[in-house]
Amino acid sequence: MNVAVLGVLALIVVFVAVTYNGLASLRLLADNAWADIDVQLKRRHDLIPSLVAAVKGHAGYERGTLEAVVEARNKAATASGPAAAAAAEGALAGNVRQIIALAEAYPDLKAATSFLALQKQLSEIEDQVQNARRYYNAVVRDLNTRMAQFPANLLAGPFGFKPREFFEIGDAGERAAPQIDLGKTP
């Protein structure tokens, strides 16, 4: 009888250890994936002032658009957590798209080597942000799923595991094409 009780206790300990380690591994992967997103967002934030300066030299009277980009960049740089960062980054992306759309109205800007180089860098960063976001959301999905499933759900709460937020675009306005008013005068 003693051997049977010890065997059951050993199985329980193994179950708890395996479940905890699986949850801890997913939590660390989520932390790492968020750090990857953070690095790419910082790269984008660092590129914005150069992009604004390049546009300012060619499209000087589009001041409202440039100010909106700078304000959105500052909000995005100080956002914390996936949900707040996603909202701020969505607004920033919309404002950056407006700057890129300005190039269509200013042929000299569209042809400027510095603007083209910045536009290419921004496009590369956007691709990397998208890939990092996709990976992060997949890890968060796996973590949240594991925590919701039996029997791991019995251990997740007591061991301090909490569901994570996804990093996603929040509303349809952020997905919309930018609206540019070219009827302004200097």
C-alpha positions in Angstrom: 0.0 0.0 0.0 2.8 2.4 0.8 4.3 1.8 -2.6 1.0 2.6 -4.3 0.7 5.9 -2.4 4.3 6.8 -3.2 3.6 6.0 -6.9 0.5 8.2 -7.0 2.4 11.0 -5.3 5.3 10.7 -7.7 2.8 10.9 -10.7 1.2 14.0 -9.2 4.6 15.6 -8.7 5.7 14.7 -12.3 2.3 16.1 -13.6 2.7 19.4 -11.7 6.3 19.8 -12.8 5.6 19.0 -16.5 2.6 21.3 -16.6 4.4 24.1 -14.8 7.4 23.8 -17.1 5.2 23.9 -20.2 3.4 27.0 -19.0 6.7 28.7 -17.9 8.2 27.9 -21.3 5.3 29.5 -23.1 5.4 32.5 -20.8 9.1 33.0 -21.6 8.5 32.6 -25.3 5.7 35.3 -25.1 8.1 37.6 -23.2 10.8 37.1 -25.9 8.3 37.6 -28.7 7.1 40.9 -27.1 10.7 42.0 -26.8 11.2 41.3 -30.6 8.1 43.5 -31.3 9.5 46.2 -29.0 12.8 46.2 -30.9 11.1 46.6 -34.3 8.7 49.3 -33.0 11.7 51.2 -31.6 13.4 51.0 -35.0 10.3 52.5 -36.6 10.0 55.2 -33.9 13.7 56.1 -34.6 13.0 56.3 -38.3 10.0 58.7 -38.1 11.9 61.9 -37.3 14.1 61.4 -40.5 11.0 60.7 -42.6 9.3 63.8 -41.2 12.4 65.9 -41.9 12.7 64.6 -45.5 9.0 65.4 -46.2 9.2 68.8 -44.4 11.8 69.9 -46.9 9.6 69.1 -49.9 6.1 69.5 -48.7 6.5 72.4 -46.2 2.9 73.4 -46.0 1.6 70.0 -45.0 2.4 71.0 -41.4 -0.7 69.4 -39.8 0.1 66.0 -41.3 3.7 66.2 -40.0 2.6 67.3 -36.6 0.1 64.5 -36.4 2.9 62.0 -37.2 5.2 63.4 -34.5 2.4 63.3 -31.9 1.4 59.8 -32.9 5.1 58.7 -32.7 5.4 60.1 -29.2 2.2 58.4 -28.0 3.4 55.1 -29.6 6.8 55.3 -28.0 5.3 55.7 -24.5 2.5 53.1 -24.8 2.8 50.1 -22.5 1.3 46.7 -22.9 0.2 45.0 -26.1 -3.3 46.5 -26.2 -2.2 50.1 -25.6 0.8 49.7 -28.0 -1.4 48.2 -30.7 -3.8 51.2 -30.5 -1.0 53.7 -30.6 0.9 51.9 -33.3 -2.2 51.6 -35.4 -2.7 55.4 -35.2 1.0 55.9 -36.0 0.8 53.6 -39.0 -2.1 55.6 -40.4 -0.3 58.8 -40.0 2.8 57.4 -41.6 0.7 56.2 -44.5 -0.5 59.8 -45.0 3.1 61.0 -45.3 3.8 58.3 -47.9 0.7 59.3 -49.7 2.0 62.9 -49.8 4.7 61.7 -52.2 2.1 61.3 -54.9 1.3 65.0 -54.7 4.9 66.2 -54.7 6.9 64.7 -57.6 10.2 66.2 -56.2 9.6 64.4 -52.9 8.7 61.2 -54.7 12.0 61.4 -56.6 14.2 62.4 -53.6 16.8 59.7 -52.9 16.6 60.3 -49.1 12.9 59.9 -49.1 13.0 56.7 -51.2 15.7 55.2 -48.9 13.6 56.1 -45.8 10.5 54.7 -47.5 12.4 51.4 -48.3 13.6 51.2 -44.7 10.1 51.8 -43.3 8.7 49.1 -45.6 11.3 46.6 -44.3 10.6 47.5 -40.7 6.9 47.2 -41.3 7.4 43.7 -42.6 9.5 42.8 -39.6 6.9 44.2 -37.2 4.2 42.2 -39.0 6.3 39.0 -38.7 7.1 39.7 -35.0 3.5 40.4 -34.3 2.3 37.2 -36.0 4.8 35.2 -33.9 3.9 36.9 -30.7 0.2 36.4 -31.3 0.8 32.7 -32.0 2.7 32.2 -28.8 0.0 34.1 -26.8 -2.6 32.0 -28.4 -0.8 28.8 -27.4 -0.2 30.1 -23.9 -3.8 31.2 -23.4 -5.1 27.9 -24.8 -2.9 25.9 -22.6 -4.0 27.8 -19.5 -7.6 27.3 -20.4 -7.4 23.6 -21.0 -7.8 20.9 -18.4 -5.8 19.9 -16.4 -3.3 22.9 -16.8 -6.1 25.3 -15.9 -6.0 23.8 -12.4 -2.4 24.9 -11.9 -2.2 28.1 -14.0 -4.0 30.4 -11.5 -2.3 29.2 -8.3 1.1 29.5 -10.0 0.4 33.0 -11.1 0.0 32.5 -14.8 -2.4 35.1 -16.4 -3.8 35.2 -19.9 -1.9 37.6 -22.3 -3.2 40.3 -24.5 -2.9 39.9 -28.3 -1.1 42.6 -30.3 -3.6 43.5 -33.0 -5.1 46.3 -34.9 -8.1 47.5 -32.9 -10.6 49.2 -35.2 -11.6 49.6 -38.9 -10.4 53.2 -38.9 -6.8 52.1 -38.5 -7.2 49.8 -41.5 -8.6 52.4 -43.7 -6.7 54.2 -46.5 -5.4 57.6 -45.5 -7.4 60.7 -46.5 -5.2 63.4 -47.9 -6.6 66.9 -48.5 -4.6 68.4 -51.3 -6.8 71.5 -51.5 -4.8 73.3 -48.8 -2.8 76.4 -49.7 0.4 77.6 -48.1 
